[in-house]
């Protein structure tokens, strides 16, 4: 059974993915860091920026 922290982290990442702020792949890489509290502001910034960049590239293709 997953811990409450992991369940909450997964819900947060799923919602960010639904809102197209994170790609599912990038989001899954953040779950463990979010769960154990080691996620930094830079982690968020880089992954969200790269996800948005990927979305824009897909839109233009």
CHARMM-style PDB file with segment names, atoms N, HN, CA, C and O in Angstrom:
ATOM      1  N   UNK     1       0.834  -1.178   0.000  1.00  0.00      PROA
ATOM      2  CA  UNK     1       0.000   0.000   0.000  1.00  0.00      PROA
ATOM      3  C   UNK     1       0.886   1.251   0.000  1.00  0.00      PROA
ATOM      4  O   UNK     1       1.891   1.312   0.708  1.00  0.00      PROA
ATOM      5  N   UNK     2       0.500   2.239  -0.799  1.00  0.00      PROA
ATOM      6  HN  UNK     2      -0.316   2.189  -1.374  1.00  0.00      PROA
ATOM      7  CA  UNK     2       1.272   3.471  -0.883  1.00  0.00      PROA
ATOM      8  C   UNK     2       1.037   4.348   0.342  1.00  0.00      PROA
ATOM      9  O   UNK     2      -0.032   4.325   0.952  1.00  0.00      PROA
ATOM     10  N   UNK     3       2.053   5.111   0.680  1.00  0.00      PROA
ATOM     11  HN  UNK     3       2.922   5.130   0.185  1.00  0.00      PROA
ATOM     12  CA  UNK     3       1.927   6.030   1.813  1.00  0.00      PROA
ATOM     13  C   UNK     3       1.020   7.198   1.428  1.00  0.00      PROA
ATOM     14  O   UNK     3       0.850   7.494   0.245  1.00  0.00      PROA
ATOM     15  N   UNK     4       0.444   7.853   2.422  1.00  0.00      PROA
ATOM     16  HN  UNK     4       0.581   7.612   3.383  1.00  0.00      PROA
ATOM     17  CA  UNK     4      -0.378   9.030   2.132  1.00  0.00      PROA
ATOM     18  C   UNK     4       0.413  10.111   1.381  1.00  0.00      PROA
ATOM     19  O   UNK     4      -0.136  10.793   0.516  1.00  0.00      PROA
ATOM     20  N   UNK     5       1.683  10.262   1.708  1.00  0.00      PROA
ATOM     21  HN  UNK     5       2.129   9.708   2.411  1.00  0.00      PROA
ATOM     22  CA  UNK     5       2.518  11.254   1.023  1.00  0.00      PROA
ATOM     23  C   UNK     5       2.655  10.939  -0.455  1.00  0.00      PROA
ATOM     24  O   UNK     5       2.573  11.834  -1.296  1.00  0.00      PROA
ATOM     25  N   UNK     6       2.864   9.671  -0.773  1.00  0.00      PROA
ATOM     26  HN  UNK     6       2.930   8.944  -0.090  1.00  0.00      PROA
ATOM     27  CA  UNK     6       2.995   9.268  -2.172  1.00  0.00      PROA
ATOM     28  C   UNK     6       1.669   9.440  -2.910  1.00  0.00      PROA
ATOM     29  O   UNK     6       1.656   9.873  -4.062  1.00  0.00      PROA
ATOM     30  N   UNK     7       0.559   9.106  -2.261  1.00  0.00      PROA
ATOM     31  HN  UNK     7       0.570   8.754  -1.325  1.00  0.00      PROA
ATOM     32  CA  UNK     7      -0.751   9.269  -2.884  1.00  0.00      PROA
ATOM     33  C   UNK     7      -1.020  10.744  -3.198  1.00  0.00      PROA
ATOM     34  O   UNK     7      -1.500  11.077  -4.282  1.00  0.00      PROA
ATOM     35  N   UNK     8      -0.707  11.620  -2.242  1.00  0.00      PROA
ATOM     36  HN  UNK     8      -0.317  11.349  -1.362  1.00  0.00      PROA
ATOM     37  CA  UNK     8      -0.902  13.046  -2.459  1.00  0.00      PROA
ATOM     38  C   UNK     8       0.016  13.563  -3.566  1.00  0.00      PROA
ATOM     39  O   UNK     8      -0.421  14.325  -4.428  1.00  0.00      PROA
ATOM     40  N   UNK     9       1.265  13.161  -3.548  1.00  0.00      PROA
ATOM     41  HN  UNK     9       1.620  12.541  -2.848  1.00  0.00      PROA
ATOM     42  CA  UNK     9       2.214  13.577  -4.586  1.00  0.00      PROA
ATOM     43  C   UNK     9       1.704  13.151  -5.961  1.00  0.00      PROA
ATOM     44  O   UNK     9       1.780  13.924  -6.916  1.00  0.00      PROA
ATOM     45  N   UNK    10       1.192  11.946  -6.068  1.00  0.00      PROA
ATOM     46  HN  UNK    10       1.130  11.318  -5.292  1.00  0.00      PROA
ATOM     47  CA  UNK    10       0.686  11.452  -7.348  1.00  0.00      PROA
ATOM     48  C   UNK    10      -0.516  12.272  -7.809  1.00  0.00      PROA
ATOM     49  O   UNK    10      -0.642  12.573  -8.996  1.00  0.00      PROA
ATOM     50  N   UNK    11      -1.394  12.632  -6.885  1.00  0.00      PROA
ATOM     51  HN  UNK    11      -1.292  12.388  -5.921  1.00  0.00      PROA
ATOM     52  CA  UNK    11      -2.554  13.451  -7.241  1.00  0.00      PROA
ATOM     53  C   UNK    11      -2.125  14.829  -7.745  1.00  0.00      PROA
ATOM     54  O   UNK    11      -2.687  15.347  -8.709  1.00  0.00      PROA
ATOM     55  N   UNK    12      -1.137  15.411  -7.093  1.00  0.00      PROA
ATOM     56  HN  UNK    12      -0.680  14.990  -6.309  1.00  0.00      PROA
ATOM     57  CA  UNK    12      -0.639  16.726  -7.509  1.00  0.00      PROA
ATOM     58  C   UNK    12      -0.053  16.647  -8.908  1.00  0.00      PROA
ATOM     59  O   UNK    12      -0.353  17.482  -9.761  1.00  0.00      PROA
ATOM     60  N   UNK    13       0.782  15.644  -9.144  1.00  0.00      PROA
ATOM     61  HN  UNK    13       1.026  14.965  -8.451  1.00  0.00      PROA
ATOM     62  CA  UNK    13       1.424  15.486 -10.449  1.00  0.00      PROA
ATOM     63  C   UNK    13       0.386  15.184 -11.521  1.00  0.00      PROA
ATOM     64  O   UNK    13       0.470  15.713 -12.629  1.00  0.00      PROA
ATOM     65  N   UNK    14      -0.588  14.343 -11.205  1.00  0.00      PROA
ATOM     66  HN  UNK    14      -0.656  13.914 -10.304  1.00  0.00      PROA
ATOM     67  CA  UNK    14      -1.650  14.039 -12.175  1.00  0.00      PROA
ATOM     68  C   UNK    14      -2.403  15.296 -12.571  1.00  0.00      PROA
ATOM     69  O   UNK    14      -2.711  15.497 -13.746  1.00  0.00      PROA
ATOM     70  N   UNK    15      -2.700  16.142 -11.598  1.00  0.00      PROA
ATOM     71  HN  UNK    15      -2.451  15.979 -10.643  1.00  0.00      PROA
ATOM     72  CA  UNK    15      -3.444  17.377 -11.891  1.00  0.00      PROA
ATOM     73  C   UNK    15      -2.613  18.327 -12.748  1.00  0.00      PROA
ATOM     74  O   UNK    15      -3.135  18.943 -13.677  1.00  0.00      PROA
ATOM     75  N   UNK    16      -1.334  18.446 -12.442  1.00  0.00      PROA
ATOM     76  HN  UNK    16      -0.911  17.945 -11.687  1.00  0.00      PROA
ATOM     77  CA  UNK    16      -0.466  19.303 -13.248  1.00  0.00      PROA
ATOM     78  C   UNK    16      -0.359  18.771 -14.674  1.00  0.00      PROA
ATOM     79  O   UNK    16      -0.265  19.548 -15.624  1.00  0.00      PROA
ATOM     80  N   UNK    17      -0.372  17.470 -14.821  1.00  0.00      PROA
ATOM     81  HN  UNK    17      -0.448  16.839 -14.049  1.00  0.00      PROA
ATOM     82  CA  UNK    17      -0.351  16.862 -16.152  1.00  0.00      PROA
ATOM     83  C   UNK    17      -1.660  17.137 -16.885  1.00  0.00      PROA
ATOM     84  O   UNK    17      -1.646  17.445 -18.077  1.00  0.00      PROA
ATOM     85  N   UNK    18      -2.784  17.031 -16.190  1.00  0.00      PROA
ATOM     86  HN  UNK    18      -2.795  16.782 -15.222  1.00  0.00      PROA
ATOM     87  CA  UNK    18      -4.079  17.315 -16.797  1.00  0.00      PROA
ATOM     88  C   UNK    18      -4.156  18.760 -17.285  1.00  0.00      PROA
ATOM     89  O   UNK    18      -4.755  19.040 -18.323  1.00  0.00      PROA
ATOM     90  N   UNK    19      -3.557  19.659 -16.542  1.00  0.00      PROA
ATOM     91  HN  UNK    19      -3.071  19.432 -15.699  1.00  0.00      PROA
ATOM     92  CA  UNK    19      -3.573  21.077 -16.896  1.00  0.00      PROA
ATOM     93  C   UNK    19      -2.490  21.425 -17.924  1.00  0.00      PROA
ATOM     94  O   UNK    19      -2.313  22.588 -18.286  1.00  0.00      PROA
ATOM     95  N   UNK    20      -1.778  20.407 -18.382  1.00  0.00      PROA
ATOM     96  HN  UNK    20      -1.921  19.462 -18.087  1.00  0.00      PROA
ATOM     97  CA  UNK    20      -0.732  20.561 -19.395  1.00  0.00      PROA
ATOM     98  C   UNK    20       0.449  21.403 -18.913  1.00  0.00      PROA
ATOM     99  O   UNK    20       1.131  22.040 -19.716  1.00  0.00      PROA
ATOM    100  N   UNK    21       0.686  21.402 -17.602  1.00  0.00      PROA
ATOM    101  HN  UNK    21       0.131  20.885 -16.950  1.00  0.00      PROA
ATOM    102  CA  UNK    21       1.846  22.091 -17.053  1.00  0.00      PROA
ATOM    103  C   UNK    21       3.053  21.172 -16.987  1.00  0.00      PROA
ATOM    104  O   UNK    21       4.195  21.632 -16.977  1.00  0.00      PROA
ATOM    105  N   UNK    22       2.796  19.879 -16.943  1.00  0.00      PROA
ATOM    106  HN  UNK    22       1.869  19.506 -16.951  1.00  0.00      PROA
ATOM    107  CA  UNK    22       3.859  18.868 -16.936  1.00  0.00      PROA
ATOM    108  C   UNK    22       3.475  17.759 -17.890  1.00  0.00      PROA
ATOM    109  O   UNK    22       2.302  17.404 -18.013  1.00  0.00      PROA
ATOM    110  N   UNK    23       4.473  17.216 -18.563  1.00  0.00      PROA
ATOM    111  HN  UNK    23       5.425  17.504 -18.464  1.00  0.00      PROA
ATOM    112  CA  UNK    23       4.198  16.008 -19.333  1.00  0.00      PROA
ATOM    113  C   UNK    23       4.128  14.853 -18.328  1.00  0.00      PROA
ATOM    114  O   UNK    23       4.758  14.922 -17.272  1.00  0.00      PROA
ATOM    115  N   UNK    24       3.386  13.812 -18.633  1.00  0.00      PROA
ATOM    116  HN  UNK    24       2.875  13.756 -19.490  1.00  0.00      PROA
ATOM    117  CA  UNK    24       3.321  12.673 -17.698  1.00  0.00      PROA
ATOM    118  C   UNK    24       4.703  12.098 -17.379  1.00  0.00      PROA
ATOM    119  O   UNK    24       4.961  11.687 -16.247  1.00  0.00      PROA
ATOM    120  N   UNK    25       5.581  12.070 -18.371  1.00  0.00      PROA
ATOM    121  HN  UNK    25       5.371  12.403 -19.290  1.00  0.00      PROA
ATOM    122  CA  UNK    25       6.921  11.516 -18.150  1.00  0.00      PROA
ATOM    123  C   UNK    25       7.697  12.362 -17.144  1.00  0.00      PROA
ATOM    124  O   UNK    25       8.301  11.832 -16.211  1.00  0.00      PROA
ATOM    125  N   UNK    26       7.677  13.663 -17.339  1.00  0.00      PROA
ATOM    126  HN  UNK    26       7.186  14.094 -18.097  1.00  0.00      PROA
ATOM    127  CA  UNK    26       8.387  14.549 -16.419  1.00  0.00      PROA
ATOM    128  C   UNK    26       7.739  14.521 -15.033  1.00  0.00      PROA
ATOM    129  O   UNK    26       8.432  14.562 -14.017  1.00  0.00      PROA
ATOM    130  N   UNK    27       6.430  14.451 -15.000  1.00  0.00      PROA
ATOM    131  HN  UNK    27       5.867  14.418 -15.826  1.00  0.00      PROA
ATOM    132  CA  UNK    27       5.734  14.394 -13.725  1.00  0.00      PROA
ATOM    133  C   UNK    27       6.118  13.183 -12.905  1.00  0.00      PROA
ATOM    134  O   UNK    27       6.313  13.284 -11.694  1.00  0.00      PROA
ATOM    135  N   UNK    28       6.228  12.039 -13.556  1.00  0.00      PROA
ATOM    136  HN  UNK    28       6.070  11.957 -14.540  1.00  0.00      PROA
ATOM    137  CA  UNK    28       6.565  10.815 -12.828  1.00  0.00      PROA
ATOM    138  C   UNK    28       7.963  10.896 -12.216  1.00  0.00      PROA
ATOM    139  O   UNK    28       8.229  10.291 -11.177  1.00  0.00      PROA
ATOM    140  N   UNK    29       8.845  11.642 -12.861  1.00  0.00      PROA
ATOM    141  HN  UNK    29       8.628  12.134 -13.705  1.00  0.00      PROA
ATOM    142  CA  UNK    29      10.183  11.799 -12.294  1.00  0.00      PROA
ATOM    143  C   UNK    29      10.167  12.646 -11.026  1.00  0.00      PROA
ATOM    144  O   UNK    29      11.071  12.545 -10.197  1.00  0.00      PROA
ATOM    145  N   UNK    30       9.137  13.482 -10.877  1.00  0.00      PROA
ATOM    146  HN  UNK    30       8.403  13.564 -11.551  1.00  0.00      PROA
ATOM    147  CA  UNK    30       9.060  14.361  -9.714  1.00  0.00      PROA
ATOM    148  C   UNK    30       8.352  13.731  -8.520  1.00  0.00      PROA
ATOM    149  O   UNK    30       8.491  14.221  -7.399  1.00  0.00      PROA
ATOM    150  N   UNK    31       7.610  12.676  -8.731  1.00  0.00      PROA
ATOM    151  HN  UNK    31       7.497  12.278  -9.642  1.00  0.00      PROA
ATOM    152  CA  UNK    31       6.801  12.088  -7.649  1.00  0.00      PROA
ATOM    153  C   UNK    31       7.652  11.707  -6.447  1.00  0.00      PROA
ATOM    154  O   UNK    31       7.300  12.055  -5.320  1.00  0.00      PROA
ATOM    155  N   UNK    32       8.752  11.009  -6.649  1.00  0.00      PROA
ATOM    156  HN  UNK    32       9.039  10.726  -7.565  1.00  0.00      PROA
ATOM    157  CA  UNK    32       9.542  10.557  -5.498  1.00  0.00      PROA
ATOM    158  C   UNK    32      10.171  11.733  -4.756  1.00  0.00      PROA
ATOM    159  O   UNK    32      10.248  11.724  -3.527  1.00  0.00      PROA
ATOM    160  N   UNK    33      10.619  12.742  -5.495  1.00  0.00      PROA
ATOM    161  HN  UNK    33      10.556  12.749  -6.493  1.00  0.00      PROA
ATOM    162  CA  UNK    33      11.182  13.919  -4.833  1.00  0.00      PROA
ATOM    163  C   UNK    33      10.115  14.672  -4.052  1.00  0.00      PROA
ATOM    164  O   UNK    33      10.373  15.159  -2.951  1.00  0.00      PROA
ATOM    165  N   UNK    34       8.925  14.768  -4.619  1.00  0.00      PROA
ATOM    166  HN  UNK    34       8.716  14.372  -5.513  1.00  0.00      PROA
ATOM    167  CA  UNK    34       7.826  15.435  -3.932  1.00  0.00      PROA
ATOM    168  C   UNK    34       7.427  14.651  -2.683  1.00  0.00      PROA
ATOM    169  O   UNK    34       7.140  15.238  -1.640  1.00  0.00      PROA
ATOM    170  N   UNK    35       7.411  13.337  -2.795  1.00  0.00      PROA
ATOM    171  HN  UNK    35       7.644  12.860  -3.643  1.00  0.00      PROA
ATOM    172  CA  UNK    35       7.035  12.482  -1.667  1.00  0.00      PROA
ATOM    173  C   UNK    35       7.998  12.624  -0.493  1.00  0.00      PROA
ATOM    174  O   UNK    35       7.573  12.705   0.659  1.00  0.00      PROA
ATOM    175  N   UNK    36       9.289  12.655  -0.786  1.00  0.00      PROA
ATOM    176  HN  UNK    36       9.635  12.589  -1.722  1.00  0.00      PROA
ATOM    177  CA  UNK    36      10.247  12.715   0.326  1.00  0.00      PROA
ATOM    178  C   UNK    36      10.673  14.133   0.700  1.00  0.00      PROA
ATOM    179  O   UNK    36      11.522  14.318   1.572  1.00  0.00      PROA
ATOM    180  N   UNK    37      10.088  15.131   0.044  1.00  0.00      PROA
ATOM    181  HN  UNK    37       9.399  14.981  -0.665  1.00  0.00      PROA
ATOM    182  CA  UNK    37      10.351  16.516   0.420  1.00  0.00      PROA
ATOM    183  C   UNK    37      11.639  17.100  -0.117  1.00  0.00      PROA
ATOM    184  O   UNK    37      12.090  18.141   0.361  1.00  0.00      PROA
ATOM    185  N   UNK    38      12.242  16.452  -1.105  1.00  0.00      PROA
ATOM    186  HN  UNK    38      11.875  15.607  -1.493  1.00  0.00      PROA
ATOM    187  CA  UNK    38      13.509  16.945  -1.626  1.00  0.00      PROA
ATOM    188  C   UNK    38      13.366  17.743  -2.925  1.00  0.00      PROA
ATOM    189  O   UNK    38      14.367  18.119  -3.534  1.00  0.00      PROA
ATOM    190  N   UNK    39      12.149  17.997  -3.345  1.00  0.00      PROA
ATOM    191  HN  UNK    39      11.335  17.691  -2.850  1.00  0.00      PROA
ATOM    192  CA  UNK    39      11.905  18.742  -4.570  1.00  0.00      PROA
ATOM    193  C   UNK    39      12.226  20.215  -4.343  1.00  0.00      PROA
ATOM    194  O   UNK    39      11.745  20.821  -3.386  1.00  0.00      PROA
ATOM    195  N   UNK    40      13.033  20.783  -5.219  1.00  0.00      PROA
ATOM    196  HN  UNK    40      13.424  20.291  -5.997  1.00  0.00      PROA
ATOM    197  CA  UNK    40      13.433  22.181  -5.076  1.00  0.00      PROA
ATOM    198  C   UNK    40      12.647  23.061  -6.048  1.00  0.00      PROA
ATOM    199  O   UNK    40      12.059  22.556  -7.004  1.00  0.00      PROA
ATOM    200  N   UNK    41      12.633  24.360  -5.810  1.00  0.00      PROA
ATOM    201  HN  UNK    41      13.111  24.770  -5.033  1.00  0.00      PROA
ATOM    202  CA  UNK    41      11.982  25.259  -6.765  1.00  0.00      PROA
ATOM    203  C   UNK    41      12.570  25.125  -8.171  1.00  0.00      PROA
ATOM    204  O   UNK    41      11.855  25.247  -9.166  1.00  0.00      PROA
ATOM    205  N   UNK    42      13.862  24.877  -8.242  1.00  0.00      PROA
ATOM    206  HN  UNK    42      14.443  24.778  -7.434  1.00  0.00      PROA
ATOM    207  CA  UNK    42      14.505  24.705  -9.543  1.00  0.00      PROA
ATOM    208  C   UNK    42      13.994  23.472 -10.275  1.00  0.00      PROA
ATOM    209  O   UNK    42      13.841  23.491 -11.496  1.00  0.00      PROA
ATOM    210  N   UNK    43      13.730  22.394  -9.528  1.00  0.00      PROA
ATOM    211  HN  UNK    43      13.855  22.379  -8.536  1.00  0.00      PROA
ATOM    212  CA  UNK    43      13.168  21.183 -10.136  1.00  0.00      PROA
ATOM    213  C   UNK    43      11.830  21.497 -10.800  1.00  0.00      PROA
ATOM    214  O   UNK    43      11.580  21.116 -11.944  1.00  0.00      PROA
ATOM    215  N   UNK    44      10.980  22.197 -10.058  1.00  0.00      PROA
ATOM    216  HN  UNK    44      11.183  22.507  -9.129  1.00  0.00      PROA
ATOM    217  CA  UNK    44       9.667  22.577 -10.605  1.00  0.00      PROA
ATOM    218  C   UNK    44       9.849  23.417 -11.862  1.00  0.00      PROA
ATOM    219  O   UNK    44       9.253  23.141 -12.903  1.00  0.00      PROA
ATOM    220  N   UNK    45      10.669  24.428 -11.747  1.00  0.00      PROA
ATOM    221  HN  UNK    45      11.152  24.652 -10.901  1.00  0.00      PROA
ATOM    222  CA  UNK    45      10.843  25.375 -12.848  1.00  0.00      PROA
ATOM    223  C   UNK    45      11.351  24.679 -14.107  1.00  0.00      PROA
ATOM    224  O   UNK    45      10.797  24.865 -15.190  1.00  0.00      PROA
ATOM    225  N   UNK    46      12.388  23.891 -13.966  1.00  0.00      PROA
ATOM    226  HN  UNK    46      12.838  23.740 -13.086  1.00  0.00      PROA
ATOM    227  CA  UNK    46      12.974  23.215 -15.131  1.00  0.00      PROA
ATOM    228  C   UNK    46      11.971  22.265 -15.768  1.00  0.00      PROA
ATOM    229  O   UNK    46      11.784  22.289 -16.985  1.00  0.00      PROA
ATOM    230  N   UNK    47      11.331  21.438 -14.973  1.00  0.00      PROA
ATOM    231  HN  UNK    47      11.482  21.418 -13.984  1.00  0.00      PROA
ATOM    232  CA  UNK    47      10.416  20.454 -15.549  1.00  0.00      PROA
ATOM    233  C   UNK    47       9.172  21.088 -16.171  1.00  0.00      PROA
ATOM    234  O   UNK    47       8.689  20.626 -17.204  1.00  0.00      PROA
ATOM    235  N   UNK    48       8.660  22.131 -15.551  1.00  0.00      PROA
ATOM    236  HN  UNK    48       9.052  22.507 -14.711  1.00  0.00      PROA
ATOM    237  CA  UNK    48       7.496  22.805 -16.135  1.00  0.00      PROA
ATOM    238  C   UNK    48       7.896  23.528 -17.420  1.00  0.00      PROA
ATOM    239  O   UNK    48       7.170  23.462 -18.412  1.00  0.00      PROA
ATOM    240  N   UNK    49       9.036  24.213 -17.417  1.00  0.00      PROA
ATOM    241  HN  UNK    49       9.625  24.267 -16.611  1.00  0.00      PROA
ATOM    242  CA  UNK    49       9.485  24.912 -18.631  1.00  0.00      PROA
ATOM    243  C   UNK    49       9.738  23.928 -19.769  1.00  0.00      PROA
ATOM    244  O   UNK    49       9.337  24.180 -20.906  1.00  0.00      PROA
ATOM    245  N   UNK    50      10.396  22.814 -19.475  1.00  0.00      PROA
ATOM    246  HN  UNK    50      10.721  22.609 -18.552  1.00  0.00      PROA
ATOM    247  CA  UNK    50      10.671  21.830 -20.520  1.00  0.00      PROA
ATOM    248  C   UNK    50       9.390  21.176 -21.023  1.00  0.00      PROA
ATOM    249  O   UNK    50       9.268  20.882 -22.212  1.00  0.00      PROA
ATOM    250  N   UNK    51       8.447  20.951 -20.139  1.00  0.00      PROA
ATOM    251  HN  UNK    51       8.546  21.189 -19.173  1.00  0.00      PROA
ATOM    252  CA  UNK    51       7.166  20.366 -20.548  1.00  0.00      PROA
ATOM    253  C   UNK    51       6.401  21.319 -21.448  1.00  0.00      PROA
ATOM    254  O   UNK    51       5.817  20.901 -22.448  1.00  0.00      PROA
ATOM    255  N   UNK    52       6.403  22.599 -21.097  1.00  0.00      PROA
ATOM    256  HN  UNK    52       6.877  22.939 -20.284  1.00  0.00      PROA
ATOM    257  CA  UNK    52       5.705  23.581 -21.922  1.00  0.00      PROA
ATOM    258  C   UNK    52       6.385  23.736 -23.274  1.00  0.00      PROA
ATOM    259  O   UNK    52       5.722  23.908 -24.298  1.00  0.00      PROA
ATOM    260  N   UNK    53       7.695  23.676 -23.271  1.00  0.00      PROA
ATOM    261  HN  UNK    53       8.234  23.537 -22.440  1.00  0.00      PROA
ATOM    262  CA  UNK    53       8.447  23.751 -24.522  1.00  0.00      PROA
ATOM    263  C   UNK    53       8.092  22.576 -25.428  1.00  0.00      PROA
ATOM    264  O   UNK    53       7.908  22.748 -26.633  1.00  0.00      PROA
ATOM    265  N   UNK    54       7.999  21.397 -24.851  1.00  0.00      PROA
ATOM    266  HN  UNK    54       8.149  21.257 -23.872  1.00  0.00      PROA
ATOM    267  CA  UNK    54       7.637  20.205 -25.624  1.00  0.00      PROA
ATOM    268  C   UNK    54       6.224  20.339 -26.184  1.00  0.00      PROA
ATOM    269  O   UNK    54       5.969  19.971 -27.331  1.00  0.00      PROA
ATOM    270  N   UNK    55       5.300  20.869 -25.365  1.00  0.00      PROA
ATOM    271  HN  UNK    55       5.507  21.167 -24.434  1.00  0.00      PROA
ATOM    272  CA  UNK    55       3.925  21.060 -25.824  1.00  0.00      PROA
ATOM    273  C   UNK    55       3.870  22.036 -26.994  1.00  0.00      PROA
ATOM    274  O   UNK    55       3.138  21.808 -27.957  1.00  0.00      PROA
ATOM    275  N   UNK    56       4.626  23.104 -26.921  1.00  0.00      PROA
ATOM    276  HN  UNK    56       5.221  23.290 -26.139  1.00  0.00      PROA
ATOM    277  CA  UNK    56       4.650  24.083 -28.004  1.00  0.00      PROA
ATOM    278  C   UNK    56       5.214  23.472 -29.283  1.00  0.00      PROA
ATOM    279  O   UNK    56       4.720  23.747 -30.377  1.00  0.00      PROA
ATOM    280  N   UNK    57       6.239  22.651 -29.147  1.00  0.00      PROA
ATOM    281  HN  UNK    57       6.641  22.428 -28.259  1.00  0.00      PROA
ATOM    282  CA  UNK    57       6.836  22.002 -30.314  1.00  0.00      PROA
ATOM    283  C   UNK    57       5.837  21.051 -30.956  1.00  0.00      PROA
ATOM    284  O   UNK    57       5.731  20.996 -32.181  1.00  0.00      PROA
ATOM    285  N   UNK    58       5.107  20.303 -30.139  1.00  0.00      PROA
ATOM    286  HN  UNK    58       5.193  20.348 -29.144  1.00  0.00      PROA
ATOM    287  CA  UNK    58       4.099  19.383 -30.676  1.00  0.00      PROA
ATOM    288  C   UNK    58       2.979  20.155 -31.364  1.00  0.00      PROA
ATOM    289  O   UNK    58       2.443  19.700 -32.374  1.00  0.00      PROA
ATOM    290  N   UNK    59       2.626  21.309 -30.830  1.00  0.00      PROA
ATOM    291  HN  UNK    59       3.062  21.678 -30.009  1.00  0.00      PROA
ATOM    292  CA  UNK    59       1.563  22.124 -31.406  1.00  0.00      PROA
ATOM    293  C   UNK    59       1.960  22.637 -32.795  1.00  0.00      PROA
ATOM    294  O   UNK    59       1.125  22.714 -33.696  1.00  0.00      PROA
ATOM    295  N   UNK    60       3.229  22.983 -32.958  1.00  0.00      PROA
ATOM    296  HN  UNK    60       3.907  22.920 -32.225  1.00  0.00      PROA
ATOM    297  CA  UNK    60       3.705  23.526 -34.221  1.00  0.00      PROA
ATOM    298  C   UNK    60       4.032  22.468 -35.264  1.00  0.00      PROA
ATOM    299  O   UNK    60       4.212  22.795 -36.437  1.00  0.00      PROA
ATOM    300  N   UNK    61       4.110  21.208 -34.857  1.00  0.00      PROA
ATOM    301  HN  UNK    61       3.963  20.943 -33.904  1.00  0.00      PROA
ATOM    302  CA  UNK    61       4.428  20.132 -35.826  1.00  0.00      PROA
ATOM    303  C   UNK    61       3.243  19.715 -36.623  1.00  0.00      PROA
ATOM    304  OT1 UNK    61       3.350  18.829 -37.471  1.00  0.00      PROA
TER     305      UNK     61
END
